[in-house]
Amino acid sequence: MAAQKYKVNLLGAGVSGLSTALALLETGRFTVKVVATHLPTDLNIDYTSPWAGAHWRSYADTADLQQQEYDAATFRRFAQLAENEPKAGVMFLSGHDYWEVKPKNFVDPWFKRLLPNYRHIPLAELPPGVEFGITYTTVTVNAPKYLLYLQEQVLARGATVERVTVASLKALAQIPHDVKGSKPDILVNCSALGSRTLPGVHDLQMFPTRGQIVIVRVPDEIWPKAKQFTMERYSEGGAMGTGKITYVIPRDNGEIVLGGTMEHWSTHEAISEETSKAIVERVVGTRPDLFSKATVLRSCAGLRPNRRGGVRVTASVEQLDWNESWTPNSFVVAHNYGHGPFGYQASVGCAQKTVKNIEDNLQALEQYRASSRTMSKL
């Protein structure tokens, strides 16, 4: 007889939610129902994942071993997909980090030991106005295509994905898990910015950071070279990722994402043509050979789900509605959100950690439920 599987209701169908759903299903221990206001193919400023570039480039500090683990696990999965799964929209290319001001006492990033072909760029190879740079082999992800791939993988493993607006954590628990009306055992919150206002979570450490991008195409004769180039350019020295950041991220469908902006607490949906023009000018100034003849397709804006203190990847056993009924309403409640602009590069690692957190709480859940059943008989 097959072992009984734990039933999971998961909130959120962005890259974190779908990655977590897939990681749960891959263990064979869970059935999963994904519910979300927005699903892949939706375009809404509040649904961040489709707007991402996205490329793998870790910002984990040399002392932050947990974040390094998240990012490394994700790169390894992306590398497998780039080699073996064209439907995923992941491809290898050369990454470049440029500093207009050379950082003082530069220390090689931790991923030097992970990524192939890491090296410092000779001065003669640097663009005008750049004092220092590094290069390495990395991957980019066609975000809309990858979301559809994740959804396809989740559905193929027997999960359900439904468009539902969930009013609270309690409401997530009350959604029937299956056609039999079964109650879930596990609740997973991957609601990103929604976690700030979701009753039962109300994480006030969450805040929006608006990002505007420009999507372009280059002439066919330039594309073979452009598709092998991704970059970030920093206007200041110091830590990686500080100052104004200019970036280029090609997708496997011929589109190239140019960015960007980091506008904390801004939720403005309208596109600034002035900002788009400035982004294109910065990119052309860095690589005129690739982008001086680029055609602008569209500009877009999304809200990054930033969190003070970093990501929240936790799980615990919680009792809901204890005062309303003595029936056992205990659940494992897990959270995976707050990834800011780095959701893709940590997505697999954070999903795997969420699964481990859940598994570590299953025995406590059984004990809690047994205790509740005993109390209900008193």
N, C-alpha and C positions, 0 to 999 in steps of 0.2 A: 504494500500500500504506500502510495506517495505521501511524503510528509506534508502536513498542512502548511500552506503559505500564509505569511502575514500580509494583511491588506493595507495598502498605502494610498492615502489621498494627498496629492501633491499640488500645491498652488504655484503657478507660474510656468509659462511656456517660452521663456527666453533661453539663452544658451545655458544658464545655470540650472534651470528647471528641467530642461530636456536632457542635459548631461547627467543630472542626478537620477532621473527616471531610468535612463539607460543603464547606469551603473547598478541600480537596484535590481533591475531585471536580469542583468548578466550574472548575478549570484545564484539565480534560480530559487531564491527563498521568498520572493515577494511578488504580489500582483500589484499593479500600479494604475491609478486613475489620475490623469493630469487634468486640472481645470484652470482656466485663465480667461481674463477679459480679452486679451490679444493673443493671436496664434500666428505661426509662420505664414507669410505673404501679407500680413497686415502691415500698414505703414502709419504709425502714430508716434508723435513726439514722446509719449510716455512709454512706448515699447522700444527699449533702447537697442536690443540685440541686432535688428536688421540694419541699423545705421553704422555699425562698427566697420573698421577697415577690412579685416583685422590682421595683424601680424603678431608673431611670437617674438617678444622682446622683454625679458624679465627686468623688473626694477627692484627685485628683492635685495635687501642689504646683505652684505657678506656675513653678518651675524644672524640673520633671520632664516634659520634652517627650515622652519615650517613652511614659509612662503616659497623657499627654494624647492622644497619637496613638491608642493602643489604645481609649481611651474614646470619642473623637470618631468613629472608624470604626464603633464599635458603635452609637452614637446614630444615625448616618446610616442604617444598615441598619434599626434599629428604627423610625425614622420612616417609611421606605419600607413596612415591614410594616404599621404602624398605618394608613397611607393605603390600602393595596392588598390586604392579605391577612388577612381576618378569622380564618382558621383558625389563625393564629400566636398569637393571644391577646395582642396588643400594642395598647395604646390611649393616646391623648394625654390629658393633664390638666394641672392647675396644681400645681406643686411649691412647697412652703413649707418654709423652714428657720427655726427659731425658736431664739433664744438667751435663756436666763433671765438671763444676765449679758452685757451687751454686750461683745464682744471689743475689746481695746485695739488701736488702730491697725489697724482692720479694712481688709483689702485685698480687693477684689472677686475672686471666683474666676475662673480662666482661662476657664471655660465661659460667662462673660458674653457672649463674642463668638460663641458657638455656639448657645445656646438662645434661642428667641424670648421676647419679653415679660419680659426680666429687669428687675427693679427692686427698690429697697429698699421695705419695707412701712412706711407711715406709722404712727406710734405709736398712733393711734386705731383702727387695724385689727388690732392685735396682741392675742392672747389674754391673760387675766390672768396676771401673773407672768412675762411675757416682755418683755425690754427692747429687743430688736432682731430684725429678720427680713428675709429676702429671698424673692422669689417669681419664678417663671419657668415656661415651658411645658416639660414633659418627657413621659416615657412610663412606664407600668407594664407588667409582663409577668406573665401568668398562667403561673407556672413549670411546673406539670404539663402544661398544654396546649401550651406552647412546646416542651417536650421531645419530646412526641409529634409535633409538627410537624417538628422537626429530624429525628427518626428517619424520618418519612415521606419527607422530602426526600432523605435519604441513600439510602434503599432505592430510591426512584424513579430514582436515578442509577446503579443497578446495584451498590451496596455490599451486603455481608452484615453482619448484626448477630446475634451469638450469645452466649448466656449461658455463659460459661466462667470459672472461677476460675483465674487465672494465677499460678503459684508464683514466678516470677522473670522478669527480663528475658530470660534465656536461654530460658526456656520459651515466652515470647512469640515468639521467633525460630523456635522449633521447631514452632509451630502451622502446619499447611499453609494456604497462603493461599487455595487454591481446590480444586475437586473433582479437579483433576489432581495435587494434592499439591505444587504449586509452593512454593518457598521465598520468603519476602518479601525485598524489597530494602531496605525502610525499616521501622523500628520507631518508633512514637510512643507515649510514655508520658503519659497524661492521667489518672493514677490518684489524683490529689488526696492525701488523707491516706495512702493506700496507699503513696505514695512514701517514707514514713518507714521502712517495714519491708520493702519489696520488694527481694529480693536482686538485685544489679546496679545498684541506685539508692541505697538506704539513706541518704536525705537526712534527717539529724537536725536540720535547721533547720525541719522541718515539725512542727506541733503542733496539737492540736484546740482549738477554742474553741466551747463549747456555746452554742447560742442557743435560747431558748424563745419561742414565739409563741402568740397566741390568734387564732382565726379566727371572725369574727362576720358577721351580717347585720343590716341596718337595715330599718325599715319601708319598704314600697314607695314611699310618698310622699316619703321622704327620699333614697332611692337616687339619683335624677337629680342631686342636689346632691353627695352623698357620693362618687359615682363620678368627680367632677371634682376631688377633693382628695386629695393625698398630702403627707405632712409628715415632717420629723424635728425633734425638739425636744431641745436640748442643755442639760444642767444647769449647764454651766460656759462661761465665755467662752474666748477663745483660738482655737486652730486648729479648723477645721471637724471635727466628728465627735468631739470630746473630751467627757469627762464621761459621765454617764448619758444614754443616747439613748432617746427614745420615738418610735416611728414608726407611720405609718398608710399602708397600701398596698392600694388596691382592685384587684380583678381583674374581668375582663370578664364573669364568670359570676355576679356579684352578691355574691361573698364579699369580705370585707375583712380583711386581715392586720394585726394589731396586735402591736407588739413594744416592747421586746425586752430580751434579756440578752446579755452578752458575758462568758462564764465560761471563761477560759483554762485549759486542761489538764483541764477537767471532761469526763467521758464518761458522765455519769449519764443514763440513758434515761428514768427515771420522771418524770412531770410533777409540778411543784410547784404545787398549787392556790393557795398563798399568792402565788407569783410571778405566776400568771395574773391573780389578783384585782388585784394591784398594777399590772400593765400596763393593765388595763381602766380602773382608777381614774385613772391618769395621762392616758390618752387622753380620757376623759370630762371631766376637769378642763380640758383644752385646748380641746375642741370639744363642749360639752354639747349644742349644737343638732343635731349630727350623730349623736352616739353615746350619749346618755343612755337611748335606748330600744333599743339594740342587743341582739340575742340571740346568746349564745355558742354556737357550733356545736361547737368542739373546741379543744383545746390540743395543740401539737406541739413536738418538740425535734429538733434536728439538730446535727451537728458541722461547723463551718466549717473548711476546710483552710488554716489560717494558716501563714505561712512567715516566719521571721526573714530580713530582707534583701529581702523582696518576692518577686514572682513569678519563676519560672524558665521562661524561654522561650528554649531553646537547641537547637542541633543540631551534630553532629559525626560523622565517620566512625569507627566502632569495629570492632575485630576480636574476635569471640567464638570461644572454643574453639581458639585458635591452637596451644596445646600438645597438643591432642588429635588434630589432623589438619592436613595441609598443603592441604586443599581450601579454596577461597576462601570464608570465612565472614565477610566484611565487610559492614557495614550502615551506612546513615545512621540514627543514633539521635537522635530529637528528644524534647524534653520541653516540656510546657505544663501547669504546675500551680502551686499555692501562692497562689491568688487570695483566700483568706480570705473575707470577707463580700461581696466585690465581683466575683464570678465572672461574673454576667450583664452588668454594665455594661461589662466589658472583653472579653467573650467573642469577638465578631467580630474585633476588632482583634488580639487575641492569636492567634486562629486564623490570620488572614492573615499575621502575622509568622512563625508556625510554618511555614507553607507556604514563605515566602520563605527561611527558614533552611534548609529541606530542599533547595529548588532550588539554593541557593548551594553545597551540598555534593555535588551529583550528579556533577560532573566529578571531584571528588576520589575519589568512590566508584568510578567507572570506572577511574581510575588505580590505585587501591589493589587492585582486583580483577585488573587486568592484571598488576600486580607479583606478586600471589599466585599467579596461574597460572604465571608464569615460574618462581617459586621451587618450585612443585610438580613441575616437570619436572627439577629439578636432582638 
